Each structure stands twice: as structure tokens, then as C-alpha cells.
Amino acid sequence: MAEHKHGEMDVSVQEKTFAGFINWVTRASIGIIIFLVLLAMING
């Protein structure tokens, strides 16, 4: 088995995936908040 050396793995794909996930969660959260505010205003 090869020796593991800390910090040698290329994590660029994982970083792009995580950035995309955070972007998606942020947009979904903003959308849900806007929806709830509009719903409260309509039913208010």
C-alpha cells in the first residue's frame, strides 16, 4: 500500500462540487423565504 502524504490529493473537483452545492442551497433558501413572505402577505 502506498504511503499517504497529507495535502497531495487534487481536490479541485470536490471544491467545485461543494461550491455548487452551497450556491444551490443559498438560492433555494432565498426562494423559500420569498415564497413564505408572499404567502403571509396574501393570507395576511
mmCIF entry with sequence, helices, sheets and N, C-alpha, C, O atoms, coordinates in Angstrom:
data_MODEL
# 
_entry.id   MODEL 
# 
_entity.id                         1 
_entity.type                       polymer 
_entity.pdbx_number_of_molecules   1 
# 
_entity_poly.entity_id                      1 
_entity_poly.type                           'polypeptide(L)' 
_entity_poly.nstd_linkage                   no 
_entity_poly.nstd_monomer                   no 
_entity_poly.pdbx_seq_one_letter_code       MAEHKHGEMDVSVQEKTFAGFINWVTRASIGIIIFLVLLAMING 
_entity_poly.pdbx_seq_one_letter_code_can   MAEHKHGEMDVSVQEKTFAGFINWVTRASIGIIIFLVLLAMING 
_entity_poly.pdbx_strand_id                 A 
# 
loop_
_entity_poly_seq.entity_id 
_entity_poly_seq.num 
_entity_poly_seq.mon_id 
_entity_poly_seq.hetero 
1 1  MET n 
1 2  ALA n 
1 3  GLU n 
1 4  HIS n 
1 5  LYS n 
1 6  HIS n 
1 7  GLY n 
1 8  GLU n 
1 9  MET n 
1 10 ASP n 
1 11 VAL n 
1 12 SER n 
1 13 VAL n 
1 14 GLN n 
1 15 GLU n 
1 16 LYS n 
1 17 THR n 
1 18 PHE n 
1 19 ALA n 
1 20 GLY n 
1 21 PHE n 
1 22 ILE n 
1 23 ASN n 
1 24 TRP n 
1 25 VAL n 
1 26 THR n 
1 27 ARG n 
1 28 ALA n 
1 29 SER n 
1 30 ILE n 
1 31 GLY n 
1 32 ILE n 
1 33 ILE n 
1 34 ILE n 
1 35 PHE n 
1 36 LEU n 
1 37 VAL n 
1 38 LEU n 
1 39 LEU n 
1 40 ALA n 
1 41 MET n 
1 42 ILE n 
1 43 ASN n 
1 44 GLY n 
# 
_struct_asym.id          A 
_struct_asym.entity_id   1 
# 
_struct_conf.conf_type_id            HELX_P 
_struct_conf.id                      HELX_P1 
_struct_conf.pdbx_PDB_helix_id       AA1 
_struct_conf.beg_label_comp_id       SER 
_struct_conf.beg_label_asym_id       A 
_struct_conf.beg_label_seq_id        12 
_struct_conf.pdbx_beg_PDB_ins_code   ? 
_struct_conf.end_label_comp_id       ASN 
_struct_conf.end_label_asym_id       A 
_struct_conf.end_label_seq_id        43 
_struct_conf.pdbx_end_PDB_ins_code   ? 
_struct_conf.beg_auth_comp_id        SER 
_struct_conf.beg_auth_asym_id        A 
_struct_conf.beg_auth_seq_id         12 
_struct_conf.end_auth_comp_id        ASN 
_struct_conf.end_auth_asym_id        A 
_struct_conf.end_auth_seq_id         43 
_struct_conf.pdbx_PDB_helix_class    1 
_struct_conf.details                 ? 
_struct_conf.pdbx_PDB_helix_length   32 
# 
_struct_conf_type.id          HELX_P 
_struct_conf_type.criteria    ? 
_struct_conf_type.reference   ? 
# 
loop_
_atom_site.group_PDB 
_atom_site.id 
_atom_site.type_symbol 
_atom_site.label_atom_id 
_atom_site.label_alt_id 
_atom_site.label_comp_id 
_atom_site.label_asym_id 
_atom_site.label_entity_id 
_atom_site.label_seq_id 
_atom_site.pdbx_PDB_ins_code 
_atom_site.Cartn_x 
_atom_site.Cartn_y 
_atom_site.Cartn_z 
_atom_site.occupancy 
_atom_site.B_iso_or_equiv 
_atom_site.pdbx_formal_charge 
_atom_site.auth_seq_id 
_atom_site.auth_comp_id 
_atom_site.auth_asym_id 
_atom_site.auth_atom_id 
_atom_site.pdbx_PDB_model_num 
ATOM 1   N N  . MET A 1 1  ? 0.833   -1.175 0.000  1.00 0.00 ? 1  MET A N  1 
ATOM 2   C CA . MET A 1 1  ? 0.000   0.000  0.000  1.00 0.00 ? 1  MET A CA 1 
ATOM 3   C C  . MET A 1 1  ? 0.886   1.250  0.000  1.00 0.00 ? 1  MET A C  1 
ATOM 4   O O  . MET A 1 1  ? 1.922   1.286  0.663  1.00 0.00 ? 1  MET A O  1 
ATOM 5   N N  . ALA A 1 2  ? 0.474   2.251  -0.736 1.00 0.00 ? 2  ALA A N  1 
ATOM 6   C CA . ALA A 1 2  ? 1.268   3.480  -0.841 1.00 0.00 ? 2  ALA A CA 1 
ATOM 7   C C  . ALA A 1 2  ? 1.162   4.304  0.440  1.00 0.00 ? 2  ALA A C  1 
ATOM 8   O O  . ALA A 1 2  ? 0.160   4.263  1.154  1.00 0.00 ? 2  ALA A O  1 
ATOM 9   N N  . GLU A 1 3  ? 2.212   5.038  0.700  1.00 0.00 ? 3  GLU A N  1 
ATOM 10  C CA . GLU A 1 3  ? 2.208   5.937  1.859  1.00 0.00 ? 3  GLU A CA 1 
ATOM 11  C C  . GLU A 1 3  ? 1.348   7.146  1.551  1.00 0.00 ? 3  GLU A C  1 
ATOM 12  O O  . GLU A 1 3  ? 1.418   7.712  0.460  1.00 0.00 ? 3  GLU A O  1 
ATOM 13  N N  . HIS A 1 4  ? 0.543   7.532  2.511  1.00 0.00 ? 4  HIS A N  1 
ATOM 14  C CA . HIS A 1 4  ? -0.301  8.725  2.346  1.00 0.00 ? 4  HIS A CA 1 
ATOM 15  C C  . HIS A 1 4  ? 0.471   9.953  2.798  1.00 0.00 ? 4  HIS A C  1 
ATOM 16  O O  . HIS A 1 4  ? 1.035   9.973  3.891  1.00 0.00 ? 4  HIS A O  1 
ATOM 17  N N  . LYS A 1 5  ? 0.494   10.972 1.958  1.00 0.00 ? 5  LYS A N  1 
ATOM 18  C CA . LYS A 1 5  ? 1.144   12.233 2.314  1.00 0.00 ? 5  LYS A CA 1 
ATOM 19  C C  . LYS A 1 5  ? 0.076   13.316 2.321  1.00 0.00 ? 5  LYS A C  1 
ATOM 20  O O  . LYS A 1 5  ? -0.595  13.550 1.316  1.00 0.00 ? 5  LYS A O  1 
ATOM 21  N N  . HIS A 1 6  ? -0.069  13.964 3.448  1.00 0.00 ? 6  HIS A N  1 
ATOM 22  C CA . HIS A 1 6  ? -1.104  14.966 3.641  1.00 0.00 ? 6  HIS A CA 1 
ATOM 23  C C  . HIS A 1 6  ? -0.940  16.125 2.660  1.00 0.00 ? 6  HIS A C  1 
ATOM 24  O O  . HIS A 1 6  ? 0.153   16.670 2.508  1.00 0.00 ? 6  HIS A O  1 
ATOM 25  N N  . GLY A 1 7  ? -2.056  16.502 1.985  1.00 0.00 ? 7  GLY A N  1 
ATOM 26  C CA . GLY A 1 7  ? -2.056  17.664 1.111  1.00 0.00 ? 7  GLY A CA 1 
ATOM 27  C C  . GLY A 1 7  ? -1.683  17.402 -0.326 1.00 0.00 ? 7  GLY A C  1 
ATOM 28  O O  . GLY A 1 7  ? -1.522  18.360 -1.082 1.00 0.00 ? 7  GLY A O  1 
ATOM 29  N N  . GLU A 1 8  ? -1.534  16.165 -0.749 1.00 0.00 ? 8  GLU A N  1 
ATOM 30  C CA . GLU A 1 8  ? -1.131  15.875 -2.121 1.00 0.00 ? 8  GLU A CA 1 
ATOM 31  C C  . GLU A 1 8  ? -2.293  15.574 -3.050 1.00 0.00 ? 8  GLU A C  1 
ATOM 32  O O  . GLU A 1 8  ? -2.119  15.594 -4.268 1.00 0.00 ? 8  GLU A O  1 
ATOM 33  N N  . MET A 1 9  ? -3.458  15.300 -2.518 1.00 0.00 ? 9  MET A N  1 
ATOM 34  C CA . MET A 1 9  ? -4.598  14.936 -3.358 1.00 0.00 ? 9  MET A CA 1 
ATOM 35  C C  . MET A 1 9  ? -5.179  16.168 -4.046 1.00 0.00 ? 9  MET A C  1 
ATOM 36  O O  . MET A 1 9  ? -5.303  17.227 -3.431 1.00 0.00 ? 9  MET A O  1 
ATOM 37  N N  . ASP A 1 10 ? -5.534  16.027 -5.320 1.00 0.00 ? 10 ASP A N  1 
ATOM 38  C CA . ASP A 1 10 ? -6.170  17.110 -6.058 1.00 0.00 ? 10 ASP A CA 1 
ATOM 39  C C  . ASP A 1 10 ? -7.655  17.141 -5.681 1.00 0.00 ? 10 ASP A C  1 
ATOM 40  O O  . ASP A 1 10 ? -8.400  16.209 -5.981 1.00 0.00 ? 10 ASP A O  1 
ATOM 41  N N  . VAL A 1 11 ? -8.065  18.206 -5.032 1.00 0.00 ? 11 VAL A N  1 
ATOM 42  C CA . VAL A 1 11 ? -9.445  18.306 -4.559 1.00 0.00 ? 11 VAL A CA 1 
ATOM 43  C C  . VAL A 1 11 ? -10.234 19.370 -5.318 1.00 0.00 ? 11 VAL A C  1 
ATOM 44  O O  . VAL A 1 11 ? -11.257 19.847 -4.826 1.00 0.00 ? 11 VAL A O  1 
ATOM 45  N N  . SER A 1 12 ? -9.774  19.746 -6.505 1.00 0.00 ? 12 SER A N  1 
ATOM 46  C CA . SER A 1 12 ? -10.459 20.803 -7.253 1.00 0.00 ? 12 SER A CA 1 
ATOM 47  C C  . SER A 1 12 ? -11.883 20.406 -7.630 1.00 0.00 ? 12 SER A C  1 
ATOM 48  O O  . SER A 1 12 ? -12.781 21.248 -7.608 1.00 0.00 ? 12 SER A O  1 
ATOM 49  N N  . VAL A 1 13 ? -12.103 19.144 -7.974 1.00 0.00 ? 13 VAL A N  1 
ATOM 50  C CA . VAL A 1 13 ? -13.451 18.699 -8.334 1.00 0.00 ? 13 VAL A CA 1 
ATOM 51  C C  . VAL A 1 13 ? -14.363 18.753 -7.112 1.00 0.00 ? 13 VAL A C  1 
ATOM 52  O O  . VAL A 1 13 ? -15.511 19.187 -7.211 1.00 0.00 ? 13 VAL A O  1 
ATOM 53  N N  . GLN A 1 14 ? -13.857 18.316 -5.966 1.00 0.00 ? 14 GLN A N  1 
ATOM 54  C CA . GLN A 1 14 ? -14.661 18.361 -4.749 1.00 0.00 ? 14 GLN A CA 1 
ATOM 55  C C  . GLN A 1 14 ? -14.978 19.804 -4.364 1.00 0.00 ? 14 GLN A C  1 
ATOM 56  O O  . GLN A 1 14 ? -16.082 20.091 -3.902 1.00 0.00 ? 14 GLN A O  1 
ATOM 57  N N  . GLU A 1 15 ? -14.020 20.712 -4.549 1.00 0.00 ? 15 GLU A N  1 
ATOM 58  C CA . GLU A 1 15 ? -14.250 22.115 -4.218 1.00 0.00 ? 15 GLU A CA 1 
ATOM 59  C C  . GLU A 1 15 ? -15.311 22.716 -5.127 1.00 0.00 ? 15 GLU A C  1 
ATOM 60  O O  . GLU A 1 15 ? -16.155 23.479 -4.658 1.00 0.00 ? 15 GLU A O  1 
ATOM 61  N N  . LYS A 1 16 ? -15.290 22.390 -6.420 1.00 0.00 ? 16 LYS A N  1 
ATOM 62  C CA . LYS A 1 16 ? -16.307 22.880 -7.345 1.00 0.00 ? 16 LYS A CA 1 
ATOM 63  C C  . LYS A 1 16 ? -17.682 22.315 -6.992 1.00 0.00 ? 16 LYS A C  1 
ATOM 64  O O  . LYS A 1 16 ? -18.682 23.030 -7.053 1.00 0.00 ? 16 LYS A O  1 
ATOM 65  N N  . THR A 1 17 ? -17.732 21.049 -6.628 1.00 0.00 ? 17 THR A N  1 
ATOM 66  C CA . THR A 1 17 ? -19.000 20.426 -6.244 1.00 0.00 ? 17 THR A CA 1 
ATOM 67  C C  . THR A 1 17 ? -19.553 21.085 -4.990 1.00 0.00 ? 17 THR A C  1 
ATOM 68  O O  . THR A 1 17 ? -20.747 21.379 -4.922 1.00 0.00 ? 17 THR A O  1 
ATOM 69  N N  . PHE A 1 18 ? -18.708 21.320 -4.004 1.00 0.00 ? 18 PHE A N  1 
ATOM 70  C CA . PHE A 1 18 ? -19.146 21.945 -2.760 1.00 0.00 ? 18 PHE A CA 1 
ATOM 71  C C  . PHE A 1 18 ? -19.613 23.374 -3.018 1.00 0.00 ? 18 PHE A C  1 
ATOM 72  O O  . PHE A 1 18 ? -20.625 23.799 -2.460 1.00 0.00 ? 18 PHE A O  1 
ATOM 73  N N  . ALA A 1 19 ? -18.896 24.121 -3.852 1.00 0.00 ? 19 ALA A N  1 
ATOM 74  C CA . ALA A 1 19 ? -19.299 25.487 -4.178 1.00 0.00 ? 19 ALA A CA 1 
ATOM 75  C C  . ALA A 1 19 ? -20.653 25.491 -4.888 1.00 0.00 ? 19 ALA A C  1 
ATOM 76  O O  . ALA A 1 19 ? -21.494 26.348 -4.616 1.00 0.00 ? 19 ALA A O  1 
ATOM 77  N N  . GLY A 1 20 ? -20.862 24.549 -5.784 1.00 0.00 ? 20 GLY A N  1 
ATOM 78  C CA . GLY A 1 20 ? -22.156 24.428 -6.459 1.00 0.00 ? 20 GLY A CA 1 
ATOM 79  C C  . GLY A 1 20 ? -23.272 24.085 -5.492 1.00 0.00 ? 20 GLY A C  1 
ATOM 80  O O  . GLY A 1 20 ? -24.377 24.617 -5.599 1.00 0.00 ? 20 GLY A O  1 
ATOM 81  N N  . PHE A 1 21 ? -22.991 23.207 -4.558 1.00 0.00 ? 21 PHE A N  1 
ATOM 82  C CA . PHE A 1 21 ? -23.983 22.827 -3.552 1.00 0.00 ? 21 PHE A CA 1 
ATOM 83  C C  . PHE A 1 21 ? -24.353 24.021 -2.679 1.00 0.00 ? 21 PHE A C  1 
ATOM 84  O O  . PHE A 1 21 ? -25.533 24.258 -2.421 1.00 0.00 ? 21 PHE A O  1 
ATOM 85  N N  . ILE A 1 22 ? -23.355 24.771 -2.225 1.00 0.00 ? 22 ILE A N  1 
ATOM 86  C CA . ILE A 1 22 ? -23.614 25.944 -1.395 1.00 0.00 ? 22 ILE A CA 1 
ATOM 87  C C  . ILE A 1 22 ? -24.415 26.976 -2.179 1.00 0.00 ? 22 ILE A C  1 
ATOM 88  O O  . ILE A 1 22 ? -25.334 27.593 -1.640 1.00 0.00 ? 22 ILE A O  1 
ATOM 89  N N  . ASN A 1 23 ? -24.072 27.162 -3.437 1.00 0.00 ? 23 ASN A N  1 
ATOM 90  C CA . ASN A 1 23 ? -24.800 28.094 -4.296 1.00 0.00 ? 23 ASN A CA 1 
ATOM 91  C C  . ASN A 1 23 ? -26.261 27.664 -4.428 1.00 0.00 ? 23 ASN A C  1 
ATOM 92  O O  . ASN A 1 23 ? -27.161 28.496 -4.320 1.00 0.00 ? 23 ASN A O  1 
ATOM 93  N N  . TRP A 1 24 ? -26.502 26.388 -4.659 1.00 0.00 ? 24 TRP A N  1 
ATOM 94  C CA . TRP A 1 24 ? -27.856 25.859 -4.804 1.00 0.00 ? 24 TRP A CA 1 
ATOM 95  C C  . TRP A 1 24 ? -28.648 26.026 -3.510 1.00 0.00 ? 24 TRP A C  1 
ATOM 96  O O  . TRP A 1 24 ? -29.804 26.446 -3.544 1.00 0.00 ? 24 TRP A O  1 
ATOM 97  N N  . VAL A 1 25 ? -28.045 25.707 -2.386 1.00 0.00 ? 25 VAL A N  1 
ATOM 98  C CA . VAL A 1 25 ? -28.732 25.836 -1.093 1.00 0.00 ? 25 VAL A CA 1 
ATOM 99  C C  . VAL A 1 25 ? -29.075 27.292 -0.808 1.00 0.00 ? 25 VAL A C  1 
ATOM 100 O O  . VAL A 1 25 ? -30.159 27.586 -0.305 1.00 0.00 ? 25 VAL A O  1 
ATOM 101 N N  . THR A 1 26 ? -28.161 28.205 -1.124 1.00 0.00 ? 26 THR A N  1 
ATOM 102 C CA . THR A 1 26 ? -28.407 29.625 -0.907 1.00 0.00 ? 26 THR A CA 1 
ATOM 103 C C  . THR A 1 26 ? -29.591 30.104 -1.747 1.00 0.00 ? 26 THR A C  1 
ATOM 104 O O  . THR A 1 26 ? -30.484 30.783 -1.240 1.00 0.00 ? 26 THR A O  1 
ATOM 105 N N  . ARG A 1 27 ? -29.593 29.754 -3.011 1.00 0.00 ? 27 ARG A N  1 
ATOM 106 C CA . ARG A 1 27 ? -30.691 30.167 -3.892 1.00 0.00 ? 27 ARG A CA 1 
ATOM 107 C C  . ARG A 1 27 ? -32.016 29.540 -3.464 1.00 0.00 ? 27 ARG A C  1 
ATOM 108 O O  . ARG A 1 27 ? -33.051 30.205 -3.480 1.00 0.00 ? 27 ARG A O  1 
ATOM 109 N N  . ALA A 1 28 ? -31.988 28.274 -3.086 1.00 0.00 ? 28 ALA A N  1 
ATOM 110 C CA . ALA A 1 28 ? -33.219 27.616 -2.641 1.00 0.00 ? 28 ALA A CA 1 
ATOM 111 C C  . ALA A 1 28 ? -33.741 28.262 -1.363 1.00 0.00 ? 28 ALA A C  1 
ATOM 112 O O  . ALA A 1 28 ? -34.949 28.449 -1.222 1.00 0.00 ? 28 ALA A O  1 
ATOM 113 N N  . SER A 1 29 ? -32.864 28.604 -0.441 1.00 0.00 ? 29 SER A N  1 
ATOM 114 C CA . SER A 1 29 ? -33.270 29.243 0.806  1.00 0.00 ? 29 SER A CA 1 
ATOM 115 C C  . SER A 1 29 ? -33.897 30.610 0.546  1.00 0.00 ? 29 SER A C  1 
ATOM 116 O O  . SER A 1 29 ? -34.922 30.951 1.135  1.00 0.00 ? 29 SER A O  1 
ATOM 117 N N  . ILE A 1 30 ? -33.280 31.385 -0.335 1.00 0.00 ? 30 ILE A N  1 
ATOM 118 C CA . ILE A 1 30 ? -33.833 32.699 -0.678 1.00 0.00 ? 30 ILE A CA 1 
ATOM 119 C C  . ILE A 1 30 ? -35.204 32.540 -1.334 1.00 0.00 ? 30 ILE A C  1 
ATOM 120 O O  . ILE A 1 30 ? -36.133 33.290 -1.031 1.00 0.00 ? 30 ILE A O  1 
ATOM 121 N N  . GLY A 1 31 ? -35.324 31.579 -2.217 1.00 0.00 ? 31 GLY A N  1 
ATOM 122 C CA . GLY A 1 31 ? -36.609 31.318 -2.867 1.00 0.00 ? 31 GLY A CA 1 
ATOM 123 C C  . GLY A 1 31 ? -37.684 30.919 -1.880 1.00 0.00 ? 31 GLY A C  1 
ATOM 124 O O  . GLY A 1 31 ? -38.819 31.385 -1.980 1.00 0.00 ? 31 GLY A O  1 
ATOM 125 N N  . ILE A 1 32 ? -37.350 30.075 -0.941 1.00 0.00 ? 32 ILE A N  1 
ATOM 126 C CA . ILE A 1 32 ? -38.318 29.635 0.065  1.00 0.00 ? 32 ILE A CA 1 
ATOM 127 C C  . ILE A 1 32 ? -38.736 30.801 0.955  1.00 0.00 ? 32 ILE A C  1 
ATOM 128 O O  . ILE A 1 32 ? -39.914 30.946 1.283  1.00 0.00 ? 32 ILE A O  1 
ATOM 129 N N  . ILE A 1 33 ? -37.775 31.628 1.342  1.00 0.00 ? 33 ILE A N  1 
ATOM 130 C CA . ILE A 1 33 ? -38.092 32.790 2.186  1.00 0.00 ? 33 ILE A CA 1 
ATOM 131 C C  . ILE A 1 33 ? -39.010 33.748 1.437  1.00 0.00 ? 33 ILE A C  1 
ATOM 132 O O  . ILE A 1 33 ? -39.985 34.239 2.005  1.00 0.00 ? 33 ILE A O  1 
ATOM 133 N N  . ILE A 1 34 ? -38.709 34.018 0.167  1.00 0.00 ? 34 ILE A N  1 
ATOM 134 C CA . ILE A 1 34 ? -39.576 34.900 -0.629 1.00 0.00 ? 34 ILE A CA 1 
ATOM 135 C C  . ILE A 1 34 ? -40.977 34.306 -0.750 1.00 0.00 ? 34 ILE A C  1 
ATOM 136 O O  . ILE A 1 34 ? -41.972 35.018 -0.617 1.00 0.00 ? 34 ILE A O  1 
ATOM 137 N N  . PHE A 1 35 ? -41.049 33.022 -0.997 1.00 0.00 ? 35 PHE A N  1 
ATOM 138 C CA . PHE A 1 35 ? -42.349 32.349 -1.092 1.00 0.00 ? 35 PHE A CA 1 
ATOM 139 C C  . PHE A 1 35 ? -43.135 32.481 0.204  1.00 0.00 ? 35 PHE A C  1 
ATOM 140 O O  . PHE A 1 35 ? -44.331 32.772 0.173  1.00 0.00 ? 35 PHE A O  1 
ATOM 141 N N  . LEU A 1 36 ? -42.488 32.274 1.332  1.00 0.00 ? 36 LEU A N  1 
ATOM 142 C CA . LEU A 1 36 ? -43.182 32.364 2.620  1.00 0.00 ? 36 LEU A CA 1 
ATOM 143 C C  . LEU A 1 36 ? -43.640 33.791 2.914  1.00 0.00 ? 36 LEU A C  1 
ATOM 144 O O  . LEU A 1 36 ? -44.726 33.996 3.455  1.00 0.00 ? 36 LEU A O  1 
ATOM 145 N N  . VAL A 1 37 ? -42.823 34.768 2.564  1.00 0.00 ? 37 VAL A N  1 
ATOM 146 C CA . VAL A 1 37 ? -43.220 36.167 2.774  1.00 0.00 ? 37 VAL A CA 1 
ATOM 147 C C  . VAL A 1 37 ? -44.430 36.500 1.904  1.00 0.00 ? 37 VAL A C  1 
ATOM 148 O O  . VAL A 1 37 ? -45.385 37.112 2.383  1.00 0.00 ? 37 VAL A O  1 
ATOM 149 N N  . LEU A 1 38 ? -44.400 36.108 0.641  1.00 0.00 ? 38 LEU A N  1 
ATOM 150 C CA . LEU A 1 38 ? -45.541 36.351 -0.249 1.00 0.00 ? 38 LEU A CA 1 
ATOM 151 C C  . LEU A 1 38 ? -46.799 35.620 0.244  1.00 0.00 ? 38 LEU A C  1 
ATOM 152 O O  . LEU A 1 38 ? -47.900 36.168 0.200  1.00 0.00 ? 38 LEU A O  1 
ATOM 153 N N  . LEU A 1 39 ? -46.627 34.410 0.700  1.00 0.00 ? 39 LEU A N  1 
ATOM 154 C CA . LEU A 1 39 ? -47.746 33.644 1.231  1.00 0.00 ? 39 LEU A CA 1 
ATOM 155 C C  . LEU A 1 39 ? -48.347 34.329 2.449  1.00 0.00 ? 39 LEU A C  1 
ATOM 156 O O  . LEU A 1 39 ? -49.568 34.381 2.592  1.00 0.00 ? 39 LEU A O  1 
ATOM 157 N N  . ALA A 1 40 ? -47.504 34.851 3.321  1.00 0.00 ? 40 ALA A N  1 
ATOM 158 C CA . ALA A 1 40 ? -48.003 35.560 4.510  1.00 0.00 ? 40 ALA A CA 1 
ATOM 159 C C  . ALA A 1 40 ? -48.714 36.850 4.112  1.00 0.00 ? 40 ALA A C  1 
ATOM 160 O O  . ALA A 1 40 ? -49.708 37.221 4.735  1.00 0.00 ? 40 ALA A O  1 
ATOM 161 N N  . MET A 1 41 ? -48.222 37.537 3.088  1.00 0.00 ? 41 MET A N  1 
ATOM 162 C CA . MET A 1 41 ? -48.857 38.782 2.652  1.00 0.00 ? 41 MET A CA 1 
ATOM 163 C C  . MET A 1 41 ? -50.215 38.518 1.997  1.00 0.00 ? 41 MET A C  1 
ATOM 164 O O  . MET A 1 41 ? -51.159 39.285 2.184  1.00 0.00 ? 41 MET A O  1 
ATOM 165 N N  . ILE A 1 42 ? -50.305 37.444 1.238  1.00 0.00 ? 42 ILE A N  1 
ATOM 166 C CA . ILE A 1 42 ? -51.564 37.114 0.565  1.00 0.00 ? 42 ILE A CA 1 
ATOM 167 C C  . ILE A 1 42 ? -52.620 36.657 1.568  1.00 0.00 ? 42 ILE A C  1 
ATOM 168 O O  . ILE A 1 42 ? -53.782 37.050 1.473  1.00 0.00 ? 42 ILE A O  1 
ATOM 169 N N  . ASN A 1 43 ? -52.214 35.829 2.526  1.00 0.00 ? 43 ASN A N  1 
ATOM 170 C CA . ASN A 1 43 ? -53.168 35.280 3.501  1.00 0.00 ? 43 ASN A CA 1 
ATOM 171 C C  . ASN A 1 43 ? -53.340 36.172 4.715  1.00 0.00 ? 43 ASN A C  1 
ATOM 172 O O  . ASN A 1 43 ? -54.200 35.915 5.557  1.00 0.00 ? 43 ASN A O  1 
ATOM 173 N N  . GLY A 1 44 ? -52.526 37.224 4.814  1.00 0.00 ? 44 GLY A N  1 
ATOM 174 C CA . GLY A 1 44 ? -52.487 38.087 5.985  1.00 0.00 ? 44 GLY A CA 1 
ATOM 175 C C  . GLY A 1 44 ? -53.786 38.705 6.293  1.00 0.00 ? 44 GLY A C  1 
ATOM 176 O O  . GLY A 1 44 ? -53.897 39.460 7.259  1.00 0.00 ? 44 GLY A O  1 
# 
